[in-house]
Amino acid sequence: METNLSFFERPDVEKGVVPIGQGVPFGLARVTNSQVRIGGVYGTWGESYDNASLPRMLESRLGTPIPDSERLNLAELGFLSRHHITNLSREENLELEVQMGARFLREAALSCGWDPSEVEGILIGMSAPISEDYLERIARAAGIPDGALKVAVHKACDGSVSSLHLALNPDLPENKSLSQNIAERLRGKKVLVGGIEGLSRFINLSRDANALQLFGNAAGVIGVIPDQTMKFLAGRSFESYDTEGVLQVQMNYPHSVQKIDGSWNIDVTQTSATNIRVAGLMHEPTDGSSIVMAGPMGMVKLFVRTGVQVVRDAYQAYQDKLSQLGMSGKSLAVAIVHHANYKINLLKQKHLQNEGISLSMPWLLNDFGNVSAASNMIAFLRKLPDLKPGDHILIDGFGAGTYYDTLAVELGG
């Protein structure tokens, strides 16, 4: 586990205030590894609430206390603080999230030594985009050319790993459904990949006690050159529709709500030559709220069994790839896993060990809460300074819907 410092108290964090409403604090940390030629930025916006102050904030928001029976042991789940905004209009929220999104894109490019005008592709996971054209807005505000390919991925917490998978693996069904394969188009180009999550704004529309305590704002964006600084080795993408509605999420993005070929629940829409939307079907709440979720044990049942299967299959594909490359015996440097909560990841690790798969899965995000698609990229950036050219890493994403992407990659230099 990590230090108990809040994110804003960390010495490497640049802090500021966005002049919207009464002023919204933000913080960001830049990371660069010149050996592997990968950099990026991560951070958050909103007031920081630790586990002691969170109940008072939620009581103010809800107008009633959360009953003791519904209070989570957040420290046991691996979370010590998270970041929230309150009392902003939709217009103010839009302006805030455009400013923050543009800042993360711009700083991620600069952390790689790129000018934003050099970026040729952006793939961003967003569970609940505030507008359909959000990615276009932040790209333009960041100074990224209009001709850059922009791919918005709405697969809940799996969004950033799905984005990376799309950028690296030309054999994904989503890539094959397009007239121009994303991975083939972006090979050798300067690409930004990540997750930007304004979850505080989204869960304002929920009265679900679990969601209100777990989620918060954050973003993580990295810069890669596919097939050069990061190379795809093997992976697995999988979906298993949540028919029981264990984790129900409102789709505030376009979706046909029709299964493709009776099984595929992902809409891939090319709205223009430079804009693509990858949207996952969700089991939506019937009461019009933004999110309804089962308790921690419900999340364990939803994600662990299938999640272990997907990681096992991806790991076997990775071992097969090593044999083809004459690299049998090569070890993974680290596994970067979505931080839904510590118990889920601990149980996945245990089940994988029982199958003879031992993975280093560090817990890195106790100062953010569950930040959905941002978590994998933040975890990667926190581990990035320790990585070396030629290292292999496993990246495991999973989210509501239910969607899974697990891939092994090799870092270049």
VOGU-3710 file (C-alpha; in Angstrom, 3 decimals, decimal comma):
1> metnlsffer> 0,000/0,000/0,000  1,042/3,627/-0,487  1,674/6,641/1,690  -1,327/8,234/3,382  -0,656/11,617/1,754  -3,528/13,061/-0,241  -2,765/13,622/-3,931  -2,561/17,403/-3,477  0,054/16,923/-0,735  2,462/14,906/-2,884
11> pdvekgvvpi> 5,689/16,819/-3,615  5,624/16,106/-7,369  2,144/17,567/-7,920  1,597/20,919/-9,642  -1,466/22,608/-8,170  -3,755/25,347/-9,408  -7,337/26,620/-9,393  -9,753/26,793/-12,325  -11,761/30,060/-11,966  -15,197/28,475/-12,325
21> gqgvpfglar> -17,855/28,727/-9,633  -16,092/29,452/-6,360  -12,858/28,083/-7,833  -12,065/24,427/-8,533  -8,688/23,137/-7,318  -6,728/20,799/-9,561  -3,447/18,942/-9,449  -1,349/17,092/-11,994  1,872/15,114/-12,061  4,062/14,699/-15,137
31> vtnsqvrigg> 6,063/11,513/-15,724  8,748/10,880/-18,367  10,975/7,875/-18,946  13,521/8,866/-21,588  14,842/5,302/-21,872  11,551/3,886/-23,135  10,545/7,234/-24,729  7,139/7,262/-23,055  5,687/10,045/-20,957  2,371/11,246/-19,695
41> vygtwgesyd> 0,435/13,116/-17,069  -2,144/12,229/-14,452  -4,145/14,115/-11,878  -7,526/15,266/-10,704  -9,793/18,226/-10,004  -12,178/19,077/-7,195  -11,892/19,211/-3,421  -10,089/16,324/-1,755  -12,157/14,293/0,721  -10,587/11,686/2,954
51> naslprmles> -12,589/8,863/4,513  -13,367/10,950/7,594  -14,677/14,007/5,726  -16,496/12,167/2,926  -19,688/11,318/4,901  -20,262/14,992/5,762  -19,892/16,012/2,125  -22,318/13,313/1,000  -24,816/14,266/3,706  -24,707/17,851/2,433
61> rlgtpipdse> -25,214/16,647/-1,134  -28,025/14,194/-0,350  -29,745/16,118/2,412  -29,611/13,045/4,647  -26,844/10,954/6,242  -25,795/7,651/4,712  -26,983/4,967/7,171  -24,228/3,239/9,123  -25,307/-0,057/7,532  -24,446/1,333/4,079
71> rlnlaelgfl> -21,099/2,918/4,964  -18,191/1,125/3,334  -14,866/0,364/4,980  -13,080/2,367/2,314  -9,575/1,889/3,709  -10,064/-1,878/3,595  -11,053/-1,499/-0,060  -7,827/0,413/-0,709  -9,163/3,975/-0,899  -8,133/6,808/1,420
81> srhhitnlsr> -9,391/9,871/-0,489  -11,129/11,032/-3,662  -12,016/14,326/-5,406  -15,406/15,931/-5,954  -16,986/19,085/-7,327  -20,327/20,473/-6,160  -22,973/23,023/-7,148  -21,952/23,736/-10,734  -24,380/24,256/-13,623  -24,151/22,066/-16,712
91> eenlelevqm> -22,490/24,926/-18,597  -19,925/25,356/-15,815  -19,260/21,616/-15,698  -18,734/21,575/-19,459  -16,288/24,471/-19,333  -14,441/22,908/-16,391  -14,090/19,495/-18,025  -13,027/20,993/-21,375  -10,334/23,031/-19,639  -9,107/20,052/-17,640
101> garflreaal> -9,268/17,618/-20,581  -7,327/20,015/-22,815  -4,733/20,502/-20,082  -4,197/16,749/-19,724  -3,831/16,245/-23,489  -1,426/19,166/-23,852  0,726/18,191/-20,855  0,827/14,516/-21,914  2,194/15,529/-25,321  4,778/17,842/-23,768
111> scgwdpseve> 5,852/15,121/-21,328  6,833/13,060/-24,386  8,770/15,958/-25,883  6,081/16,530/-28,513  4,361/19,727/-29,441  0,559/19,165/-29,414  0,558/20,040/-33,138  2,555/16,829/-33,780  -0,088/14,497/-32,313  -1,781/12,349/-34,973
121> giligmsapi> -4,153/10,279/-32,862  -6,084/10,535/-29,575  -7,931/7,603/-27,987  -9,661/8,411/-24,703  -11,863/6,274/-22,461  -14,787/8,161/-20,904  -17,509/6,425/-18,901  -19,862/9,402/-18,948  -18,891/12,085/-21,486  -20,467/15,456/-20,734
131> sedyleriar> -21,081/16,041/-24,457  -21,010/13,929/-27,615  -18,255/16,103/-29,064  -16,168/16,270/-25,871  -13,066/14,743/-27,437  -13,212/17,174/-30,361  -13,577/20,097/-27,948  -10,593/19,196/-25,787  -8,391/18,311/-28,757  -9,067/21,695/-30,353
141> aagipdgalk> -8,476/23,517/-27,050  -5,188/21,612/-26,577  -3,863/22,732/-29,970  -4,071/19,285/-31,567  -4,688/19,423/-35,344  -8,236/18,897/-36,616  -6,843/16,155/-38,884  -5,735/13,989/-35,939  -7,761/10,809/-35,507  -10,009/11,088/-32,445
151> vavhkacdgs> -11,476/7,907/-30,915  -13,862/8,189/-27,953  -14,283/4,873/-26,104  -17,276/4,388/-23,802  -16,769/1,008/-22,117  -16,919/2,198/-18,497  -13,800/1,347/-16,458  -12,345/-0,619/-19,380  -12,231/2,483/-21,575  -8,531/3,370/-21,429
161> vsslhlalnp> -7,259/-0,208/-21,826  -9,694/-0,738/-24,691  -8,297/2,480/-26,224  -4,746/1,174/-25,965  -5,805/-2,196/-27,376  -7,436/-0,447/-30,339  -4,265/1,549/-30,995  -1,976/-1,498/-30,918  -3,910/-4,582/-32,080  -5,198/-4,532/-35,681
171> dlpenkslsq> -7,034/-7,846/-35,194  -9,667/-6,561/-32,746  -13,271/-6,863/-34,021  -13,738/-3,104/-33,640  -10,752/-2,453/-35,883  -11,903/-4,975/-38,473  -15,363/-3,384/-38,621  -13,945/-0,069/-39,844  -13,020/0,869/-43,404  -9,649/1,998/-42,060
181> niaerlrgkk> -8,146/-0,038/-39,212  -7,241/2,228/-36,262  -4,091/0,285/-35,315  -2,848/0,184/-38,904  -3,572/3,888/-39,380  -1,679/4,881/-36,213  1,346/2,580/-36,507  4,524/4,643/-36,099  2,618/7,844/-35,281  2,511/10,008/-32,154
191> vlvggiegls> -0,579/8,978/-30,227  -2,162/9,991/-26,906  -4,093/7,302/-25,011  -5,869/7,533/-21,678  -8,956/8,002/-19,561  -10,606/11,273/-18,511  -13,351/10,836/-15,932  -15,584/13,573/-14,481  -17,321/11,042/-12,257  -18,278/13,457/-9,481
201> rfinlsrdan> -20,562/15,263/-11,917  -21,993/11,937/-13,114  -22,757/10,417/-9,705  -24,528/13,623/-8,654  -27,488/12,013/-10,441  -27,346/8,925/-8,227  -28,453/8,156/-4,704  -26,618/4,836/-4,651  -24,567/4,801/-1,446  -21,863/2,512/-2,809
211> alqlfgnaag> -21,255/4,632/-5,917  -21,261/7,878/-3,948  -18,544/6,589/-1,634  -16,319/4,889/-4,216  -16,023/7,132/-7,266  -14,275/10,450/-7,941  -12,659/12,611/-10,642  -9,310/11,844/-12,271  -7,474/11,526/-15,570  -4,393/9,763/-16,886
221> vigvipdqtm> -3,000/10,186/-20,422  0,153/8,667/-21,924  1,965/9,249/-25,207  3,068/6,243/-27,256  4,268/5,492/-30,773  2,625/2,176/-31,670  5,086/-0,506/-32,781  8,024/1,633/-31,622  7,781/2,767/-28,011  5,051/0,218/-27,269
231> kflagrsfes> 4,531/-2,989/-29,227  1,571/-5,364/-28,999  2,504/-8,956/-28,147  -0,744/-10,749/-27,281  -4,113/-10,036/-25,784  -7,757/-10,837/-25,309  -10,898/-8,728/-25,579  -14,117/-10,158/-24,154  -17,656/-9,128/-23,263  -20,261/-10,770/-21,062
241> ydtegvlqvq> -23,476/-8,771/-20,888  -24,616/-7,976/-17,342  -28,171/-9,294/-17,769  -28,868/-9,183/-14,024  -27,906/-5,542/-13,740  -25,381/-6,040/-10,970  -23,751/-2,767/-12,066  -26,228/-0,515/-13,864  -24,906/2,564/-15,659  -26,740/5,247/-17,644
251> mnyphsvqki> -25,525/5,602/-21,233  -25,262/9,353/-21,820  -23,802/8,662/-25,246  -25,451/7,366/-28,436  -26,002/3,598/-28,706  -28,339/1,610/-30,932  -29,294/-0,674/-27,992  -29,424/-3,508/-30,517  -27,054/-6,439/-30,348  -24,942/-6,946/-33,436
261> dgswnidvtq> -25,261/-10,504/-34,820  -27,112/-11,425/-31,629  -24,007/-11,221/-29,466  -21,815/-8,151/-29,916  -22,913/-5,208/-27,780  -20,475/-2,596/-29,083  -21,421/0,130/-31,551  -18,515/1,360/-33,668  -19,520/4,586/-35,396  -17,337/6,671/-37,671
271> tsatnirvag> -19,026/10,066/-37,496  -16,445/11,702/-39,778  -13,094/10,958/-41,384  -11,337/11,881/-38,137  -13,887/10,949/-35,450  -14,826/7,466/-34,252  -17,015/6,427/-31,309  -16,751/2,982/-29,701  -19,764/2,599/-27,405  -20,586/-0,324/-25,141
281> lmheptdgss> -24,130/-1,359/-24,257  -24,917/-0,958/-20,551  -27,659/-2,302/-18,325  -29,232/1,059/-17,502  -31,056/1,956/-14,260  -34,809/2,029/-14,685  -35,265/4,947/-12,270  -33,351/7,415/-14,430  -30,405/7,659/-12,037  -26,829/7,563/-13,276
291> ivmagpmgmv> -25,598/4,441/-11,522  -26,938/1,615/-9,363  -24,548/-1,009/-8,075  -24,537/-4,058/-5,870  -22,321/-4,039/-2,787  -18,639/-5,023/-2,803  -19,429/-8,741/-2,925  -21,637/-8,174/-5,954  -18,727/-6,497/-7,717  -16,464/-9,407/-6,812
301> klfvrtgvqv> -18,891/-11,881/-8,373  -19,304/-9,708/-11,462  -15,636/-9,175/-12,236  -13,498/-11,892/-10,674  -14,591/-15,157/-12,311  -14,682/-13,856/-15,894  -11,756/-11,537/-15,232  -9,553/-14,434/-14,178  -10,561/-16,353/-17,312  -9,679/-13,418/-19,594
311> vrdayqayqd> -6,305/-12,820/-17,916  -5,533/-16,543/-18,057  -6,321/-16,693/-21,775  -4,294/-13,539/-22,499  -1,390/-14,889/-20,437  -1,431/-18,146/-22,375  -1,470/-16,229/-25,665  1,506/-14,266/-24,360  3,393/-17,465/-23,512  2,658/-18,788/-27,018
321> klsqlgmsgk> 4,004/-15,528/-28,474  7,185/-15,844/-26,421  7,714/-19,347/-27,822  7,293/-18,025/-31,367  9,850/-15,293/-30,647  12,323/-17,683/-29,037  11,945/-15,846/-25,729  10,481/-18,584/-23,521  11,171/-17,850/-19,887  10,875/-14,073/-20,249
331> slavaivhha> 9,046/-12,608/-17,235  6,513/-9,818/-17,085  7,914/-6,777/-15,305  4,554/-5,815/-13,818  0,782/-6,182/-14,269  -1,163/-2,910/-14,446  -4,707/-3,705/-13,317  -7,825/-1,525/-13,087  -8,350/-0,529/-9,461  -12,030/-1,297/-8,920
341> nykinllkqk> -11,082/-2,049/-5,331  -8,261/-3,802/-3,528  -10,303/-6,885/-2,613  -11,224/-7,595/-6,235  -7,612/-7,421/-7,364  -6,367/-9,440/-4,386  -8,879/-12,187/-5,149  -7,996/-12,181/-8,864  -4,339/-12,479/-7,944  -5,079/-15,409/-5,629
351> hlqnegisls> -7,142/-17,303/-8,233  -4,445/-16,751/-10,863  -1,780/-18,031/-8,482  -3,880/-21,153/-7,959  -3,622/-21,700/-11,721  0,137/-21,249/-11,683  0,130/-17,638/-12,907  2,057/-15,338/-10,593  1,728/-11,648/-11,444  3,120/-8,594/-9,687
361> mpwllndfgn> -0,001/-6,415/-9,265  0,978/-3,334/-7,218  -1,698/-1,243/-5,525  -0,969/2,343/-6,538  -4,071/4,525/-6,297  -5,314/4,876/-2,736  -5,398/8,690/-3,072  -8,012/8,744/-5,863  -10,845/6,308/-5,160  -12,262/4,335/-8,073
371> vsaasnmiaf> -11,613/6,585/-11,076  -12,857/4,183/-13,732  -11,007/4,402/-17,074  -8,369/6,731/-15,633  -7,031/4,160/-13,169  -4,963/1,941/-15,491  -3,131/4,898/-16,994  -2,423/6,452/-13,593  -1,104/3,112/-12,336  1,070/2,746/-15,448
381> lrklpdlkpg> 2,497/6,249/-15,048  3,332/5,643/-11,390  5,241/2,519/-12,388  6,796/4,047/-15,541  10,023/5,401/-13,944  11,020/1,829/-12,961  10,551/0,330/-16,438  13,277/-0,381/-18,998  13,481/-0,905/-22,779  12,484/-4,453/-23,611
391> dhilidgfga> 10,312/-4,872/-20,505  7,065/-6,755/-20,985  4,020/-5,612/-19,040  0,470/-6,930/-18,763  -2,342/-4,380/-18,760  -5,752/-5,554/-17,503  -8,930/-3,492/-17,846  -12,505/-4,400/-16,957  -15,708/-2,461/-16,518  -19,493/-2,343/-16,408
401> gtyydtlave> -21,321/-3,710/-19,371  -19,464/-6,030/-18,887  -16,205/-5,523/-20,880  -12,673/-6,883/-20,534  -9,424/-6,063/-22,328  -6,131/-7,647/-21,315  -2,943/-7,283/-23,349  0,777/-7,866/-23,031  3,062/-5,249/-24,559  6,790/-4,704/-24,998
411> lgg> 8,328/-1,311/-24,271  10,723/0,146/-26,804  13,483/2,678/-26,471
//
